[in-house]
């Protein structure tokens, strides 16, 4: 965003930092639900995110937007696909966090920007500049290195990066405001979530049988889901895309630090090399974004 005033930029920066802080510190929250299965946590996340989204839409006077979306067959079909993508992404992310695979989740969200760039080429007809192609190629080398060293591709990281990348691509094709879209997506998940909680009949699936502390944590899934999304939207409106691009590395970096220094996940030399290769790719990607921003700035100055 250009010609932004300092106050708007400052509030946007704070919102962006807040969003990525919450996303990066999410492992702390999900690990408080230790002993509850990933599908059950996802069920609660879907239910309480939907309830909160509905309340917020009502408070903001935007329920008519939701009704309009529900009446649009094309938008609903597109959002059904985005629901499948974000639902599976949430499920694998929760499983990874609660099963000591935070490093893999972190790697996935480092890779995601490069996956999104590649998807733009494949499906949106976008063209990559030489540095961007080099960044994507180097990231592929990092994945190949892990395959060579461990005899497997980093499936969790790739799954998270691909599903979130495709989710962004699909949502671009659905002209729906983010909160309205999330309300529809969690509405799609609602029958499965309620049905699963009834079917599983676990000790924690019935709120009436839980402690106040556990119920509070489960209800917190709504704000944990929606708050960073809303903050991110504020940041995206008030900041340059390049600034948002730099901020997005805060989330996976916090996950990496938590995994290594708080949860004690082993960061082997070979794993560190994989991260280093991906970091180098992201450095090139970010450098290209800065170069392009400077070129645009120079062109505007010349035009004036």
Rosetta silent file (secondary structure, phi, psi, omega in degrees, C-alpha in Angstrom):
SEQUENCE: XXXXXXXXXXXXXXXXXXXXXXXXXXXXXXXXXXXXXXXXXXXXXXXXXXXXXXXXXXXXXXXXXXXXXXXXXXXXXXXXXXXXXXXXXXXXXXXXXXXXXXXXXXXXXXXXXXXXXXXXXXXXXXXXXXXXXXXXXXXXXXXXXXXXXXXXXXXXXXXXXXXXXXXXXXXXXXXXXXXXXXXXXXXXXXXXXXXXXXXXXXXXXXXXXXXXXXXXXXXXXXXXXXXXXXXXXXXXXXXXXXXXXXXXXXXXXXXXXXXXXXXXXXXXXXXXXXXXXXXXXXXXXXXXXXXXXXXXXXXXXXXX
SCORE:     score description
SCORE:     0.000 S_00000001
   1 L     0.000  133.834 -175.452    0.000    0.000    0.000 S_00000001
   2 L  -107.185  163.306  177.548    1.414    3.350   -0.974 S_00000001
   3 L    54.286   35.685 -179.865    1.064    6.870    0.475 S_00000001
   4 L   -81.755  143.485  178.496    0.065    5.420    3.824 S_00000001
   5 L   -79.984  156.677 -174.600    0.072    7.794    6.778 S_00000001
   6 H   -58.352  -39.231 -179.243    2.419    7.010    9.703 S_00000001
   7 H   -64.716  -42.417  178.552   -0.396    6.257   12.161 S_00000001
   8 H   -63.964  -42.591  179.863   -2.013    3.794    9.766 S_00000001
   9 H   -64.672  -40.352 -178.999    1.342    2.134    9.067 S_00000001
  10 H   -65.507  -44.526  179.037    2.144    1.882   12.785 S_00000001
  11 H   -66.770  -35.843  176.961   -1.203    0.302   13.639 S_00000001
  12 H   -64.687  -39.865  179.222   -0.835   -2.031   10.661 S_00000001
  13 H   -65.372  -43.369  177.948    2.618   -3.073   11.827 S_00000001
  14 H   -62.628  -40.941  178.721    1.352   -3.778   15.343 S_00000001
  15 H   -63.785  -43.191  179.926   -1.559   -5.776   13.919 S_00000001
  16 H   -64.143  -44.665  177.747    0.771   -7.787   11.688 S_00000001
  17 H   -61.298  -42.083  178.715    3.181   -8.538   14.521 S_00000001
  18 H   -60.673  -44.164 -179.447    0.229   -9.550   16.699 S_00000001
  19 H   -60.478  -49.487 -175.570   -1.150  -11.905   14.059 S_00000001
  20 H   -76.178  -24.468  171.667    2.128  -13.709   13.453 S_00000001
  21 H   -64.011  -46.170 -179.825    2.951  -13.799   17.170 S_00000001
  22 H   -63.446  -45.715  178.650   -0.307  -15.643   17.838 S_00000001
  23 H   -62.173  -40.613 -178.157    0.275  -18.036   14.935 S_00000001
  24 H   -70.991  -30.786 -179.639    3.871  -18.627   16.020 S_00000001
  25 H   -93.057    2.656 -179.740    2.951  -19.216   19.660 S_00000001
  26 H   -53.487  -34.657  177.637   -0.021  -21.459   18.794 S_00000001
  27 H   -55.438  -32.936  178.330    1.924  -24.602   19.849 S_00000001
  28 H   -61.242  -41.365  179.981    1.772  -23.358   23.450 S_00000001
  29 H   -68.595  -52.382 -174.257   -2.028  -23.350   23.279 S_00000001
  30 H   -65.393  -28.971  177.773   -2.520  -26.661   21.500 S_00000001
  31 H   -76.162  -13.659  171.422   -0.100  -28.461   23.813 S_00000001
  32 H   -70.050  -18.321  179.462   -2.239  -27.374   26.768 S_00000001
  33 H   -96.150   30.878 -179.651   -4.826  -29.776   25.315 S_00000001
  34 L   -56.629  134.213 -179.323   -2.468  -32.711   25.781 S_00000001
  35 L    98.055  -13.086  175.972   -4.334  -36.014   25.834 S_00000001
  36 L  -100.370  134.084 -175.230   -7.111  -34.838   23.502 S_00000001
  37 L   -67.907  155.421  179.276   -6.928  -36.219   19.961 S_00000001
  38 H   -58.784  -43.833  178.038   -6.281  -33.942   16.984 S_00000001
  39 H   -61.183  -35.053  179.626   -9.725  -34.654   15.411 S_00000001
  40 H   -70.973  -40.804  176.156  -11.426  -33.738   18.685 S_00000001
  41 H   -62.158  -42.640  178.259   -9.443  -30.502   19.011 S_00000001
  42 H   -61.105  -39.390  179.225  -10.292  -29.703   15.379 S_00000001
  43 H   -60.652  -47.924  178.333  -13.978  -30.329   16.116 S_00000001
  44 H   -64.224  -39.457  179.191  -13.962  -27.850   18.987 S_00000001
  45 H   -60.627  -42.740 -179.463  -11.949  -25.387   16.910 S_00000001
  46 H   -65.033  -45.845 -176.418  -14.529  -25.557   14.114 S_00000001
  47 H   -63.859  -51.379 -173.247  -17.527  -25.187   16.423 S_00000001
  48 H   -76.859  -26.606  173.235  -16.257  -22.273   18.510 S_00000001
  49 H   -67.983  -38.763  178.115  -14.708  -20.466   15.558 S_00000001
  50 H   -65.018  -46.683 -179.230  -18.091  -20.631   13.809 S_00000001
  51 H   -59.342  -46.489 -178.929  -19.958  -19.363   16.880 S_00000001
  52 H   -66.728  -40.580  178.648  -17.521  -16.478   17.347 S_00000001
  53 H   -61.482  -41.049  179.716  -17.518  -15.608   13.629 S_00000001
  54 H   -64.430  -43.889  179.060  -21.321  -15.505   13.649 S_00000001
  55 H   -63.475  -40.192 -179.280  -21.395  -13.249   16.712 S_00000001
  56 H   -68.844  -39.882  177.141  -18.806  -10.925   15.186 S_00000001
  57 H   -62.629  -39.571  178.200  -20.662  -10.704   11.879 S_00000001
  58 H   -64.964  -43.991 -179.347  -23.833   -9.845   13.803 S_00000001
  59 H   -65.050  -31.579 -178.493  -22.021   -7.191   15.865 S_00000001
  60 L   -89.824    0.633 -179.630  -20.516   -5.682   12.696 S_00000001
  61 L    68.327   32.258 -175.798  -23.856   -5.679   10.881 S_00000001
  62 L  -115.222   19.865  178.395  -22.570   -8.044    8.205 S_00000001
  63 H   -64.359  -28.321  178.652  -25.009  -10.937    8.496 S_00000001
  64 H   -66.084  -33.495  174.945  -26.481   -9.920    5.144 S_00000001
  65 H   -61.380  -41.127  178.780  -23.076  -10.578    3.569 S_00000001
  66 H   -65.038  -43.723  179.207  -23.228  -14.085    5.000 S_00000001
  67 H   -62.056  -41.723  179.081  -26.763  -14.619    3.692 S_00000001
  68 H   -61.833  -39.567  178.398  -25.710  -13.416    0.247 S_00000001
  69 H   -66.923  -42.001 -179.773  -22.805  -15.853    0.214 S_00000001
  70 H   -63.607  -26.211  179.876  -25.028  -18.736    1.333 S_00000001
  71 H   -86.493   -8.963 -177.592  -27.375  -17.983   -1.589 S_00000001
  72 L   -94.901  108.854 -179.635  -24.552  -18.005   -4.152 S_00000001
  73 H   -59.883  -40.756 -178.091  -24.017  -21.486   -5.547 S_00000001
  74 H   -65.258  -45.627  179.649  -20.684  -20.561   -7.144 S_00000001
  75 H   -64.773  -39.366 -178.464  -19.270  -19.057   -3.964 S_00000001
  76 H   -67.330  -36.626  177.158  -20.494  -21.984   -1.871 S_00000001
  77 H   -66.658  -41.304  178.520  -18.869  -24.522   -4.208 S_00000001
  78 H   -64.831  -41.685 -179.411  -15.595  -22.616   -4.074 S_00000001
  79 H   -71.687  -24.824  173.750  -15.773  -22.346   -0.290 S_00000001
  80 H   -63.993  -42.846  177.636  -16.491  -26.069   -0.010 S_00000001
  81 H   -65.043  -43.138  179.133  -13.146  -26.713   -1.689 S_00000001
  82 H   -65.304  -31.493  176.617  -11.403  -24.169    0.546 S_00000001
  83 H   -63.446  -44.412  178.681  -13.017  -25.867    3.568 S_00000001
  84 H   -60.380  -39.325 -178.227  -11.500  -29.217    2.599 S_00000001
  85 H   -71.342  -49.214 -176.394   -8.096  -27.573    2.254 S_00000001
  86 H   -73.373  -32.522  177.560   -8.091  -25.519    5.455 S_00000001
  87 H   -63.655  -45.909  178.856   -9.767  -28.303    7.456 S_00000001
  88 H   -68.306  -34.693  176.661   -7.104  -30.837    6.486 S_00000001
  89 H   -62.834  -47.413  178.360   -4.402  -28.217    7.092 S_00000001
  90 H   -59.749  -43.654 -176.702   -5.707  -27.544   10.605 S_00000001
  91 H   -61.671  -49.075 -178.695   -5.959  -31.263   11.369 S_00000001
  92 H   -67.561  -37.978  178.072   -2.385  -32.065   10.327 S_00000001
  93 H   -61.397  -47.514 -179.839   -1.060  -28.917   12.030 S_00000001
  94 H   -61.975  -43.854  179.214   -2.754  -29.828   15.327 S_00000001
  95 H   -60.862  -44.508 -178.902   -1.517  -33.423   15.059 S_00000001
  96 H   -61.707  -44.000 -177.488    2.034  -32.233   14.340 S_00000001
  97 H   -65.297  -41.550 -175.368    2.045  -29.806   17.270 S_00000001
  98 H   -86.835    0.231  178.884    0.680  -32.335   19.769 S_00000001
  99 L  -125.400   31.822  173.960    2.959  -35.153   18.563 S_00000001
 100 L    58.506   42.948  173.780    6.350  -33.429   18.773 S_00000001
 101 L  -124.337   38.232 -178.392    6.617  -32.460   15.097 S_00000001
 102 H   -65.846  -35.065  177.882    6.717  -28.693   15.609 S_00000001
 103 H   -60.477  -41.089  178.419    9.939  -28.455   13.580 S_00000001
 104 H   -64.802  -40.037  177.793    8.172  -30.034   10.599 S_00000001
 105 H   -63.785  -41.586  178.096    5.287  -27.576   10.966 S_00000001
 106 H   -60.506  -45.811  179.168    7.769  -24.702   11.116 S_00000001
 107 H   -59.899  -39.635  179.909    9.513  -25.910    7.948 S_00000001
 108 H   -59.705  -41.450 -178.014    6.135  -26.119    6.199 S_00000001
 109 H   -81.869  -16.724  167.418    5.323  -22.486    6.871 S_00000001
 110 H   -70.919  -40.401 -177.630    8.802  -21.396    5.796 S_00000001
 111 H   -71.854  -29.588 -170.926    8.241  -23.202    2.484 S_00000001
 112 H   -50.178  -45.420 -179.994    4.699  -21.862    2.023 S_00000001
 113 H   -58.338  -37.085 -179.545    5.562  -18.466    0.426 S_00000001
 114 H   -72.744  -35.487  174.957    7.601  -20.214   -2.263 S_00000001
 115 H   -62.972  -42.924 -179.486    4.826  -22.749   -2.853 S_00000001
 116 H   -62.164  -40.415  177.451    2.360  -19.875   -3.239 S_00000001
 117 H   -61.627  -44.432 -179.280    4.630  -18.199   -5.804 S_00000001
 118 H   -65.353  -39.054  177.684    4.875  -21.448   -7.780 S_00000001
 119 H   -64.809  -34.589  176.365    1.097  -21.951   -7.673 S_00000001
 120 H   -61.033  -36.743  177.307    0.684  -18.444   -9.047 S_00000001
 121 H   -68.973  -45.387 -173.443    2.752  -19.486  -12.068 S_00000001
 122 H   -72.444  -35.793 -170.913    0.914  -22.767  -12.591 S_00000001
 123 H  -117.443  -18.160 -176.928   -2.661  -21.583  -12.091 S_00000001
 124 H  -113.138    2.156  179.566   -2.752  -17.773  -12.355 S_00000001
 125 L    69.508   19.193  179.332   -0.456  -17.245  -15.335 S_00000001
 126 L   -76.841  153.851  179.594    1.991  -15.224  -13.250 S_00000001
 127 L  -111.668  135.798  178.267    5.611  -14.951  -14.354 S_00000001
 128 L   -92.324  143.221  172.794    8.562  -15.406  -12.054 S_00000001
 129 L   -81.238  162.355 -175.499   11.619  -13.237  -12.192 S_00000001
 130 H   -52.422  -43.596 -179.800   15.045  -14.976  -12.298 S_00000001
 131 H   -64.824  -34.419  178.144   15.696  -14.556   -8.557 S_00000001
 132 H   -67.286  -43.234  176.324   12.275  -16.004   -7.761 S_00000001
 133 H   -59.779  -42.352 -179.953   12.940  -19.048   -9.951 S_00000001
 134 H   -62.985  -40.992  179.071   16.291  -19.483   -8.217 S_00000001
 135 H   -62.130  -44.767  178.964   14.621  -19.277   -4.792 S_00000001
 136 H   -62.904  -42.282 -179.439   12.060  -21.952   -5.734 S_00000001
 137 H   -64.056  -41.320 -179.795   14.819  -24.187   -7.147 S_00000001
 138 H   -67.104  -39.041  175.811   16.946  -23.844   -4.002 S_00000001
 139 H   -60.692  -39.118  177.018   13.944  -24.694   -1.796 S_00000001
 140 H   -63.406  -35.553  175.664   13.476  -27.827   -3.923 S_00000001
 141 H   -62.365  -40.396  178.063   17.126  -28.668   -3.247 S_00000001
 142 H   -60.927  -43.176  177.771   16.380  -28.420    0.485 S_00000001
 143 H   -65.141  -42.069  179.735   13.501  -30.885    0.178 S_00000001
 144 H   -64.167  -36.170  178.320   15.673  -33.194   -1.946 S_00000001
 145 H   -62.683  -43.242  178.906   18.436  -33.020    0.659 S_00000001
 146 H   -63.524  -40.237  177.088   16.046  -34.202    3.358 S_00000001
 147 H   -60.518  -42.483 -178.966   14.911  -37.050    1.090 S_00000001
 148 H   -66.982  -42.096 -175.209   18.543  -38.025    0.523 S_00000001
 149 H   -77.441  -39.425 -173.178   19.519  -37.858    4.205 S_00000001
 150 H  -108.389   -4.916  179.676   16.438  -39.389    5.814 S_00000001
 151 L    72.114   17.989  179.164   15.071  -41.510    2.972 S_00000001
 152 L  -153.714  152.533  172.572   11.760  -39.660    3.079 S_00000001
 153 L   -81.813  151.695  178.250   10.283  -36.377    1.993 S_00000001
 154 L   -73.595   81.906 -170.116    9.198  -34.057    4.831 S_00000001
 155 H   -60.017  -42.720 -178.775    5.543  -35.011    4.378 S_00000001
 156 H   -62.145  -47.164 -179.448    4.143  -32.901    7.220 S_00000001
 157 H   -61.534  -46.227 -179.090    5.976  -29.784    6.031 S_00000001
 158 H   -66.116  -40.342 -179.616    4.990  -30.313    2.394 S_00000001
 159 H   -62.625  -45.869  179.927    1.370  -31.098    3.266 S_00000001
 160 H   -63.561  -42.773 -179.335    1.005  -27.933    5.361 S_00000001
 161 H   -66.100  -43.203 -177.265    2.697  -25.781    2.718 S_00000001
 162 H   -70.235  -45.438 -178.388    0.685  -27.231   -0.175 S_00000001
 163 H   -65.715  -39.401  179.455   -2.730  -27.182    1.518 S_00000001
 164 H   -71.944  -35.385  176.645   -2.253  -23.615    2.764 S_00000001
 165 H   -64.476  -46.864  178.002   -0.897  -22.534   -0.609 S_00000001
 166 H   -66.589  -33.361  177.032   -3.835  -24.051   -2.481 S_00000001
 167 H   -60.240  -46.491  177.603   -6.189  -22.590    0.144 S_00000001
 168 H   -61.223  -39.158  179.103   -4.921  -19.103   -0.650 S_00000001
 169 H   -64.130  -45.889 -179.433   -5.283  -19.804   -4.361 S_00000001
 170 H   -65.497  -41.784 -178.848   -8.878  -21.027   -4.007 S_00000001
 171 H   -65.847  -26.767  175.553   -9.872  -18.124   -1.757 S_00000001
 172 H   -63.980  -28.073 -178.151   -8.588  -15.687   -4.390 S_00000001
 173 L   -86.797   -4.883  178.127  -11.227  -17.106   -6.721 S_00000001
 174 L  -114.317  102.719 -178.060  -13.999  -16.528   -4.175 S_00000001
 175 L   -73.207   70.667 -177.933  -14.683  -12.781   -3.749 S_00000001
 176 L  -126.135  134.295  177.640  -15.791  -13.201   -0.136 S_00000001
 177 L   -58.546  145.586 -168.481  -14.659  -11.107    2.840 S_00000001
 178 H   -58.473  -44.310 -178.566  -12.339  -13.153    5.078 S_00000001
 179 H   -67.176  -40.536  176.671  -14.567  -13.326    8.182 S_00000001
 180 H   -62.709  -43.952  179.069  -17.621  -14.238    6.094 S_00000001
 181 H   -61.314  -42.523  179.691  -15.605  -16.881    4.278 S_00000001
 182 H   -66.797  -35.344  176.845  -14.352  -18.375    7.527 S_00000001
 183 H   -61.415  -42.631  179.156  -17.912  -18.435    8.889 S_00000001
 184 H   -67.400  -42.582 -179.091  -19.027  -20.457    5.851 S_00000001
 185 H   -61.982  -44.644  179.073  -16.023  -22.787    6.066 S_00000001
 186 H   -72.366  -26.125  173.017  -16.620  -23.538    9.731 S_00000001
 187 H   -64.888  -41.445  175.143  -20.338  -23.918    8.984 S_00000001
 188 H   -59.809  -38.739 -178.197  -19.406  -26.633    6.498 S_00000001
 189 H   -75.568  -20.652 -170.126  -17.312  -28.299    9.208 S_00000001
 190 H   -55.245  -50.593 -179.135  -20.020  -27.972   11.862 S_00000001
 191 H   -60.530  -40.888  178.532  -22.038  -31.173   11.164 S_00000001
 192 H   -65.819  -40.003 -178.753  -18.876  -33.284   11.015 S_00000001
 193 H   -64.584  -49.098  179.315  -17.515  -31.651   14.167 S_00000001
 194 H   -64.315  -44.017  179.203  -20.696  -32.185   16.191 S_00000001
 195 H   -60.590  -40.838 -179.782  -21.129  -35.685   14.773 S_00000001
 196 H   -65.534  -42.730 -179.019  -17.563  -36.627   15.648 S_00000001
 197 H   -63.886  -36.562  176.869  -17.900  -35.409   19.237 S_00000001
 198 H   -68.724  -43.773 -176.790  -21.101  -37.440   19.650 S_00000001
 199 H   -68.061  -43.546 -174.688  -19.567  -40.513   18.010 S_00000001
 200 H   -70.832  -33.048  176.031  -16.226  -40.456   19.822 S_00000001
 201 L    46.523   43.937  179.614  -17.874  -40.011   23.248 S_00000001
 202 L   -79.832  165.780  179.987  -14.479  -39.377   24.832 S_00000001
 203 L   -57.129  -26.818 -176.232  -14.124  -38.151   28.430 S_00000001
 204 L  -101.542   -2.197 -175.043  -13.498  -34.608   27.157 S_00000001
 205 L   -77.503  -20.174  179.878  -16.073  -34.472   24.332 S_00000001
 206 L  -102.261  111.899 -176.637  -18.970  -33.597   26.658 S_00000001
 207 H   -60.058  -27.930 -178.329  -18.561  -30.096   28.071 S_00000001
 208 H   -68.496  -20.637 -178.167  -20.884  -30.936   30.968 S_00000001
 209 H   -99.694   -1.237 -175.752  -18.378  -33.502   32.225 S_00000001
 210 L   -93.262  162.368  171.745  -15.293  -31.313   31.904 S_00000001
 211 L   -73.090  160.055  176.948  -13.590  -29.029   34.381 S_00000001
 212 H   -61.256  -36.169 -179.333  -14.071  -25.285   33.975 S_00000001
 213 H   -63.207  -46.206 -179.108  -10.395  -25.007   33.075 S_00000001
 214 H   -66.468  -43.027  178.045  -10.630  -27.526   30.226 S_00000001
 215 H   -61.068  -38.097  177.528  -13.858  -26.016   28.889 S_00000001
 216 H   -62.039  -41.422  178.376  -12.211  -22.602   28.944 S_00000001
 217 H   -65.305  -41.009 -179.842   -9.299  -23.922   26.897 S_00000001
 218 H   -66.276  -42.091  178.613  -11.637  -25.563   24.385 S_00000001
 219 H   -66.016  -27.418  179.959  -13.728  -22.391   24.015 S_00000001
 220 H   -66.060  -15.036  179.029  -10.503  -20.443   23.504 S_00000001
 221 H   -59.015  -31.115  178.548  -10.109  -22.258   20.168 S_00000001
 222 H   -63.998  -57.994  177.633  -12.480  -19.691   18.646 S_00000001
 223 H   -61.053  -36.740  179.351  -10.424  -16.588   19.507 S_00000001
 224 H   -61.976  -31.236  179.386   -7.152  -18.414   18.759 S_00000001
 225 H   -80.583  -46.212 -170.676   -8.494  -19.060   15.255 S_00000001
 226 H   -85.327  -36.574 -174.437  -10.151  -15.720   14.491 S_00000001
 227 H   -57.707  -50.501  179.583   -7.992  -13.120   16.259 S_00000001
 228 H   -64.378  -31.797  178.519   -4.835  -13.575   14.145 S_00000001
 229 H   -64.164  -44.916 -179.451   -6.927  -13.683   10.977 S_00000001
 230 H   -67.215  -40.820  177.544   -8.568  -10.348   11.770 S_00000001
 231 H   -63.659  -39.530  178.995   -5.249   -8.773   12.772 S_00000001
 232 H   -62.400  -40.683  179.810   -3.672  -10.054    9.561 S_00000001
 233 H   -64.895  -37.033  175.343   -6.430   -8.447    7.492 S_00000001
 234 H   -63.194  -45.172 -179.745   -5.815   -5.104    9.214 S_00000001
 235 H   -62.966  -42.985 -177.426   -2.091   -5.430    8.484 S_00000001
 236 H   -62.959  -32.198 -179.984   -2.668   -6.417    4.860 S_00000001
 237 H   -77.754  -27.851 -169.982   -4.794   -3.292    4.300 S_00000001
 238 H  -108.388   -7.832 -177.282   -2.375   -0.863    5.960 S_00000001
 239 L  -118.990  157.734  170.390    1.093   -2.184    5.071 S_00000001
 240 L   -63.694  148.129  179.705    3.096   -2.730    1.931 S_00000001
 241 H   -60.348  -34.468  179.971    2.979   -6.333    0.745 S_00000001
 242 H   -64.735  -35.970  177.484    6.753   -6.579    1.126 S_00000001
 243 H   -66.688  -44.689  176.457    6.440   -5.658    4.816 S_00000001
 244 H   -60.335  -38.511  179.372    3.749   -8.290    5.323 S_00000001
 245 H   -60.442  -40.919  177.450    6.013  -10.714    3.473 S_00000001
 246 H   -69.138  -40.182 -178.171    8.815  -10.168    5.975 S_00000001
 247 H   -62.664  -30.178 -174.777    6.460  -10.420    8.956 S_00000001
 248 L   -65.429  -16.851  177.813    5.184  -13.832    7.840 S_00000001
 249 H   -79.555  -11.256  178.814    8.546  -15.391    8.754 S_00000001
 250 H   -63.586  -41.148 -177.870    7.946  -14.464   12.395 S_00000001
 251 H   -59.920  -59.609 -179.715    5.450  -17.326   12.856 S_00000001
 252 H   -64.326  -27.156  177.101    7.613  -20.267   11.735 S_00000001
 253 H   -67.027  -42.631  176.473   10.650  -18.730   13.468 S_00000001
 254 H   -63.212  -40.023  176.848    8.800  -18.711   16.794 S_00000001
 255 H   -61.016  -43.216  179.278    7.714  -22.312   16.170 S_00000001
 256 H   -60.714  -44.741 -179.776   11.320  -23.274   15.477 S_00000001
 257 H   -65.945  -42.444  177.793   12.506  -21.619   18.702 S_00000001
 258 H   -61.927  -46.505 -178.110    9.721  -23.214   20.747 S_00000001
 259 H   -59.525  -43.141 -173.358   10.383  -26.651   19.275 S_00000001
 260 H   -80.293  -47.554 -170.182   14.117  -26.471   19.927 S_00000001
 261 H   -98.896  -20.836 -178.450   14.451  -24.598   23.214 S_00000001
 262 H  -104.542  -46.314 -178.111   11.117  -25.179   24.980 S_00000001
 263 L   -95.484   -7.193  173.667    9.878  -28.581   23.841 S_00000001
 264 L    70.123   26.611  175.125   13.323  -30.072   23.251 S_00000001
 265 L   -68.317  135.378 -177.160   12.738  -31.447   19.762 S_00000001
 266 L   -70.908  124.528  175.519   16.102  -32.588   18.355 S_00000001
 267 L  -105.081   89.316 -176.771   17.457  -30.292   15.644 S_00000001
 268 L   -69.327  164.993  178.412   20.062  -32.525   14.027 S_00000001
 269 H   -58.941  -41.742 -179.279   22.835  -31.189   11.802 S_00000001
 270 H   -65.661  -39.623  177.984   21.111  -32.636    8.720 S_00000001
 271 H   -65.684  -39.594  179.288   17.790  -31.058    9.700 S_00000001
 272 H   -63.840  -36.226  177.446   19.544  -27.750   10.289 S_00000001
 273 H   -63.964  -41.331  176.589   21.057  -27.954    6.799 S_00000001
 274 H   -58.060  -48.226  178.378   17.547  -28.396    5.352 S_00000001
 275 H   -60.416  -42.746 -177.372   16.383  -25.286    7.221 S_00000001
 276 H   -62.441  -39.918  178.414   19.490  -23.364    6.132 S_00000001
 277 H   -63.615  -44.041  179.552   18.864  -24.171    2.460 S_00000001
 278 H   -66.221  -40.101  177.563   15.241  -23.024    2.759 S_00000001
 279 H   -60.539  -40.504  179.018   16.321  -19.869    4.627 S_00000001
 280 H   -63.711  -40.638  177.078   18.739  -19.054    1.810 S_00000001
 281 H   -61.077  -42.657  179.410   15.922  -19.500   -0.711 S_00000001
 282 H   -67.565  -32.598  176.643   13.732  -17.146    1.332 S_00000001
 283 H   -62.816  -43.749  177.254   16.590  -14.634    1.518 S_00000001
 284 H   -64.220  -42.857  179.659   16.756  -14.547   -2.285 S_00000001
 285 H   -60.494  -44.346 -179.675   12.966  -14.296   -2.497 S_00000001
 286 H   -68.952  -38.405  178.122   12.937  -11.378   -0.041 S_00000001
 287 H   -62.104  -40.284  177.667   15.858   -9.679   -1.792 S_00000001
 288 H   -62.217  -42.463  179.183   13.953   -9.846   -5.073 S_00000001
 289 H   -61.976  -40.633  178.783   10.909   -8.260   -3.412 S_00000001
 290 H   -66.214  -42.317  179.126   13.067   -5.425   -2.055 S_00000001
 291 H   -60.857  -43.661  179.904   14.723   -4.836   -5.419 S_00000001
 292 H   -65.822  -36.777  178.899   11.355   -4.641   -7.152 S_00000001
 293 H   -64.836  -41.878  179.160   10.045   -2.241   -4.519 S_00000001
 294 H   -65.216  -39.498  178.473   13.050    0.048   -5.022 S_00000001
 295 H   -62.055  -43.472  179.097   12.617   -0.051   -8.795 S_00000001
 296 H   -63.652  -39.201  179.678    8.952    0.947   -8.473 S_00000001
 297 H   -63.718  -42.323  178.769    9.928    3.750   -6.090 S_00000001
 298 H   -64.654  -39.783  178.961   12.528    5.052   -8.555 S_00000001
 299 H   -63.539  -39.440  179.115   10.018    4.903  -11.410 S_00000001
 300 H   -66.352  -39.749  179.064    7.510    6.952   -9.395 S_00000001
 301 H   -65.400  -39.358  178.879   10.180    9.543   -8.575 S_00000001
 302 H   -65.492  -40.270 -179.009   11.163    9.740  -12.237 S_00000001
 303 H   -64.627  -32.175  178.798    7.529   10.129  -13.278 S_00000001
 304 L   -75.364    0.000    0.000    7.147   13.041  -10.880 S_00000001
